[in-house]
Amino acid sequence: MHETIEKLTSGGPVVTDGAWGTQFQRQGLPVGACPDAWNLDQPEKVEQVARAYVEAGSQVVLTNTFGANRFVLARHNLADKVAEINRAGVEISKRAAADWALVFASIGPSGVMLITGEVGEDELQAAFAVQAEAMAEAGADAIVVETMSDPAEAKLAVAAARRTGLPVVACMTFDSGPNKDRTMMGTTPEQAAEQLTEAGADVIGANCGQGIAGFLDICRRLRAATDRPIWIKANAGLPKVVDGRTVYAQTPQQFADYVPQLIEAGARFIGGCCGTTPEFIKAIRERLL
C-alpha cells in the first residue's frame, strides 16, 4: 500500500466528498455543457464547490476533471486544452483544501469503447497518461479512477496513473443485472477487486449507480476479494424528475444512517456521489464522531 494511503487510513475511516455535477447544475451549469471547462471559465464557482466540501468535513476532496480526457473534451472543441484543464482542476481544489484536506484528482471514463474497436488500448492509455501527468505536475496527492464499467479501460487508466508515482484509487460502477451487482459490462465486485488489485491500485472501490443501501453487499464482496482499503461513494437514492428537474429524495441523515453498516462491511473511505451535497458530508462526519 502506498504510504500516503497507509497514513491516511491509520486514524480510522476517511470522509471523502460528495457530488460535483449536481452542485454545478445548482450554480447554473446548462444541461449538456462541459463541467470541466469551468476550471478555466468559472474557477470561482468550482472552488466554491470544493471549499464547501472541505468546510463540511471532507478529508479528501476530488477535482473537476472527471471528463477532462481528450475524447470527451473533443465533443466540446476543447481537445487541445486537456493538460490545461486538468492542471487548473487540481490547483482549484488545492486552494480550497488548503491544509485541511488532501486532493485526489478524478479520472472518469473516456466515453469511447474498447470492445467495439472504437479506440485501441495504446491510444486510450496515452490519453489517460496526459491527464495523469498534468494532475501530478499540479500537485495532486492521489488519483481516483472512477465510475468505470469496463475493467479493461479501468486497468489502462490505473496503469497511466501509477506511472506518476501517486497513489491510485480505482472504482467501478455496479448498476446492472437483476441484483444491481454487476457493471454494465457484466463484471462482478469480486472480478473487479481481483483485476484492479492485480493492476496495482492502492484502493479499490465502487461509486455511483445506485443508492447507499445497495452498496452494503457490494462493499462486503469487494472487501472479501482484496486486501486493499475499500472506497465507497453512493448516490443519494434513486433520482426522480419533478417539474423538469432531477430530484434526489434521500436526506443527509437517512444516507448517514448507513455509515456504521458500511464501516462494518469494510469501507475505509466514505463519501457520496450523484445528488449528495455538503450537508451529506457533514452528516457522515457527525456520524463518525
C-alpha positions as CSV (number, residue, x, y, z in Angstrom):
1,M,0.0,0.0,0.0
2,H,1.2,3.5,-0.8
3,E,2.5,5.3,2.3
4,T,0.0,8.2,1.7
5,I,-2.9,5.8,1.9
6,E,-1.5,3.9,4.8
7,K,-1.0,7.2,6.8
8,L,-4.4,8.5,5.8
9,T,-6.3,5.4,6.9
10,S,-4.3,4.8,10.1
11,G,-6.7,7.0,12.1
12,G,-9.9,5.3,11.1
13,P,-12.5,5.8,8.3
14,V,-11.8,8.6,5.9
15,V,-14.5,11.0,4.8
16,T,-14.4,12.0,1.1
17,D,-16.6,14.5,-0.7
18,G,-19.9,14.4,-2.5
19,A,-21.3,15.2,-5.9
20,W,-19.9,17.8,-8.2
21,G,-22.1,17.8,-11.3
22,T,-25.4,18.3,-9.4
23,Q,-23.8,21.1,-7.5
24,F,-22.7,22.8,-10.7
25,Q,-26.2,22.5,-12.1
26,R,-27.5,24.4,-9.0
27,Q,-25.0,27.1,-9.9
28,G,-26.3,27.4,-13.4
29,L,-24.4,24.9,-15.5
30,P,-26.6,24.3,-18.6
31,V,-27.6,20.8,-19.4
32,G,-25.2,19.3,-21.9
33,A,-22.5,21.9,-21.2
34,C,-18.9,20.8,-20.3
35,P,-18.4,20.9,-16.5
36,D,-14.6,20.6,-16.9
37,A,-14.4,23.8,-18.9
38,W,-15.5,25.7,-15.8
39,N,-11.9,25.2,-14.5
40,L,-11.0,27.9,-17.0
41,D,-14.2,29.8,-17.4
42,Q,-15.7,29.8,-13.9
43,P,-12.9,28.8,-11.5
44,E,-14.5,30.7,-8.6
45,K,-17.7,28.5,-8.9
46,V,-15.6,25.3,-9.0
47,E,-13.7,26.5,-5.9
48,Q,-16.9,27.2,-4.1
49,V,-18.0,23.5,-4.5
50,A,-14.6,22.2,-3.3
51,R,-14.5,24.5,-0.4
52,A,-18.0,23.7,0.7
53,Y,-17.0,20.0,1.0
54,V,-13.8,20.8,2.9
55,E,-15.8,23.0,5.3
56,A,-18.3,20.2,5.7
57,G,-15.6,17.8,6.9
58,S,-14.1,16.2,3.8
59,Q,-10.7,14.8,4.5
60,V,-10.3,14.1,0.8
61,V,-11.7,16.3,-1.9
62,L,-11.7,15.5,-5.6
63,T,-11.2,17.7,-8.7
64,N,-13.4,18.9,-11.5
65,T,-11.6,16.8,-14.1
66,F,-14.0,13.8,-14.4
67,G,-14.4,14.2,-18.1
68,A,-11.2,16.0,-18.9
69,N,-9.8,13.5,-21.3
70,R,-9.3,14.3,-25.0
71,F,-12.2,12.1,-26.2
72,V,-14.8,13.8,-24.0
73,L,-13.3,17.3,-24.4
74,A,-13.3,16.9,-28.2
75,R,-17.1,16.9,-28.1
76,H,-16.8,20.5,-26.8
77,N,-13.9,21.5,-29.1
78,L,-11.5,21.5,-26.2
79,A,-9.3,18.6,-27.0
80,D,-6.3,20.9,-27.2
81,K,-6.8,22.0,-23.6
82,V,-6.6,18.6,-21.8
83,A,-3.4,19.4,-19.8
84,E,-4.5,23.0,-19.0
85,I,-8.0,21.9,-17.7
86,N,-6.5,19.1,-15.6
87,R,-3.8,21.3,-14.1
88,A,-6.4,24.0,-13.3
89,G,-8.7,21.5,-11.7
90,V,-6.1,20.3,-9.3
91,E,-4.9,23.9,-8.5
92,I,-8.5,24.9,-7.7
93,S,-9.1,22.0,-5.3
94,K,-5.8,22.6,-3.7
95,R,-6.7,26.2,-3.0
96,A,-9.9,25.1,-1.4
97,A,-8.3,22.2,0.5
98,A,-5.5,24.4,2.0
99,D,-4.1,22.4,4.9
100,W,-7.4,20.8,5.8
101,A,-7.8,18.1,3.1
102,L,-5.9,16.1,0.5
103,V,-6.7,16.4,-3.2
104,F,-7.4,13.2,-5.1
105,A,-7.7,14.1,-8.8
106,S,-10.6,12.5,-10.7
107,I,-10.3,10.5,-14.0
108,G,-13.6,9.3,-15.4
109,P,-14.5,7.1,-18.4
110,S,-13.2,8.0,-21.8
111,G,-16.6,7.8,-23.5
112,V,-15.2,5.5,-26.2
113,M,-15.4,1.7,-26.3
114,L,-12.5,-0.7,-26.4
115,I,-14.8,-3.7,-27.1
116,T,-16.1,-2.2,-30.3
117,G,-12.7,-1.3,-31.6
118,E,-13.6,2.4,-31.5
119,V,-10.2,3.0,-29.8
120,G,-7.1,0.9,-29.2
121,E,-5.5,0.2,-25.8
122,D,-2.3,2.2,-26.6
123,E,-4.3,5.2,-27.7
124,L,-6.6,5.1,-24.7
125,Q,-3.8,4.7,-22.2
126,A,-1.9,7.5,-23.8
127,A,-5.0,9.8,-23.3
128,F,-5.2,8.9,-19.7
129,A,-1.5,9.5,-19.3
130,V,-1.8,13.1,-20.4
131,Q,-4.4,13.6,-17.8
132,A,-2.5,11.9,-15.0
133,E,0.8,13.7,-15.8
134,A,-0.9,17.1,-15.7
135,M,-2.5,16.2,-12.4
136,A,0.8,15.1,-10.9
137,E,2.5,18.3,-12.1
138,A,-0.1,20.4,-10.5
139,G,0.4,18.8,-7.1
140,A,-2.4,16.2,-6.7
141,D,-2.0,13.9,-3.7
142,A,-3.5,10.9,-5.4
143,I,-5.5,10.0,-8.5
144,V,-9.0,8.4,-8.5
145,V,-10.1,6.4,-11.5
146,E,-13.9,6.3,-11.0
147,T,-17.3,5.4,-12.5
148,M,-15.8,2.7,-14.7
149,S,-17.8,-0.1,-16.2
150,D,-15.2,-1.8,-18.3
151,P,-12.3,-3.3,-16.2
152,A,-10.1,-3.2,-19.3
153,E,-10.5,0.5,-19.5
154,A,-10.1,0.9,-15.8
155,K,-6.8,-1.0,-15.8
156,L,-5.4,1.2,-18.6
157,A,-6.3,4.3,-16.5
158,V,-4.7,2.7,-13.4
159,A,-1.5,2.0,-15.4
160,A,-1.3,5.6,-16.6
161,A,-1.9,6.9,-13.1
162,R,0.6,4.6,-11.5
163,R,3.4,6.0,-13.7
164,T,3.1,9.3,-11.9
165,G,4.1,7.6,-8.6
166,L,1.0,8.9,-6.9
167,P,-1.3,6.5,-5.0
168,V,-4.2,5.3,-7.1
169,V,-7.9,4.6,-6.2
170,A,-9.8,2.5,-8.7
171,C,-13.7,2.4,-8.7
172,M,-16.3,0.6,-10.7
173,T,-20.0,1.3,-11.0
174,F,-22.3,-1.6,-10.2
175,D,-25.7,-0.8,-11.6
176,S,-26.7,-3.7,-13.8
177,G,-28.1,-7.3,-13.5
178,P,-31.1,-8.4,-11.5
179,N,-29.4,-7.6,-8.2
180,K,-27.6,-4.4,-9.4
181,D,-24.3,-6.1,-8.6
182,R,-22.6,-6.1,-11.9
183,T,-21.1,-3.3,-14.1
184,M,-22.6,-2.6,-17.5
185,M,-20.0,-5.0,-18.9
186,G,-21.1,-7.8,-16.6
187,T,-18.2,-7.5,-14.1
188,T,-18.9,-8.6,-10.5
189,P,-17.4,-7.0,-7.4
190,E,-15.1,-10.0,-7.0
191,Q,-13.8,-9.8,-10.5
192,A,-13.3,-6.1,-10.3
193,A,-11.4,-6.3,-7.0
194,E,-9.1,-9.0,-8.2
195,Q,-8.3,-7.3,-11.5
196,L,-7.8,-3.9,-10.1
197,T,-5.7,-5.2,-7.3
198,E,-3.5,-7.1,-9.8
199,A,-3.3,-3.8,-11.8
200,G,-1.7,-2.2,-8.8
201,A,-4.5,0.1,-7.4
202,D,-3.8,1.1,-3.8
203,V,-7.5,1.5,-3.0
204,I,-10.4,-0.4,-4.6
205,G,-14.0,0.8,-4.6
206,A,-17.4,1.5,-6.0
207,N,-19.3,4.7,-6.8
208,C,-22.4,5.9,-8.5
209,G,-25.1,3.7,-10.0
210,Q,-27.5,3.3,-7.0
211,G,-28.4,4.3,-3.5
212,I,-26.4,3.6,-0.5
213,A,-28.4,0.6,0.7
214,G,-27.2,-1.3,-2.4
215,F,-23.6,-0.7,-1.5
216,L,-23.6,-2.7,1.6
217,D,-23.3,-6.1,-0.1
218,I,-21.0,-4.7,-2.8
219,C,-18.7,-3.4,-0.1
220,R,-18.6,-6.8,1.7
221,R,-17.8,-8.5,-1.6
222,L,-15.1,-6.1,-2.5
223,R,-13.6,-6.4,1.0
224,A,-13.6,-10.2,0.7
225,A,-11.8,-10.2,-2.6
226,T,-8.9,-7.8,-1.9
227,D,-6.5,-6.7,0.8
228,R,-6.7,-3.1,-0.3
229,P,-8.8,-0.4,1.5
230,I,-12.3,0.0,0.2
231,W,-13.7,3.3,-1.2
232,I,-17.5,3.8,-1.3
233,K,-19.4,6.7,-2.8
234,A,-23.1,6.1,-3.3
235,N,-25.8,8.2,-4.8
236,A,-28.5,9.9,-2.7
237,G,-31.0,7.3,-3.6
238,L,-32.7,7.0,-7.0
239,P,-33.5,10.2,-8.8
240,K,-36.9,11.4,-10.0
241,V,-37.8,14.1,-12.5
242,V,-40.0,16.7,-10.9
243,D,-41.1,19.7,-13.0
244,G,-38.2,19.0,-15.4
245,R,-35.6,18.8,-12.6
246,T,-33.8,15.8,-11.4
247,V,-34.5,15.4,-7.7
248,Y,-32.9,13.0,-5.1
249,A,-35.3,12.3,-2.2
250,Q,-33.0,10.8,0.3
251,T,-32.0,13.1,3.2
252,P,-28.5,13.5,4.5
253,Q,-29.5,11.8,7.8
254,Q,-31.0,8.8,6.0
255,F,-27.8,8.5,4.0
256,A,-25.6,8.8,7.1
257,D,-27.6,6.1,8.9
258,Y,-25.9,3.5,6.7
259,V,-22.4,4.6,7.6
260,P,-21.9,2.3,10.6
261,Q,-23.1,-0.7,8.4
262,L,-20.7,0.3,5.6
263,I,-17.8,0.5,8.1
264,E,-18.7,-2.9,9.4
265,A,-18.8,-4.2,5.8
266,G,-15.2,-3.0,5.4
267,A,-15.4,0.6,4.0
268,R,-12.4,2.8,4.8
269,F,-13.3,5.8,2.6
270,I,-16.9,7.0,2.6
271,G,-18.4,9.9,0.6
272,G,-21.2,10.5,-1.8
273,C,-21.9,10.6,-5.5
274,C,-24.8,11.9,-7.5
275,G,-27.3,14.0,-5.6
276,T,-25.2,14.3,-2.4
277,T,-24.2,17.7,-1.1
278,P,-22.1,19.2,1.6
279,E,-24.9,18.5,4.1
280,F,-24.5,14.8,3.4
281,I,-20.8,15.0,4.1
282,K,-21.4,16.9,7.3
283,A,-23.9,14.1,8.4
284,I,-21.4,11.4,7.6
285,R,-18.7,13.2,9.6
286,E,-21.0,13.7,12.6
287,R,-21.9,10.0,12.5
288,L,-18.3,9.1,12.8
289,L,-17.5,11.4,15.7
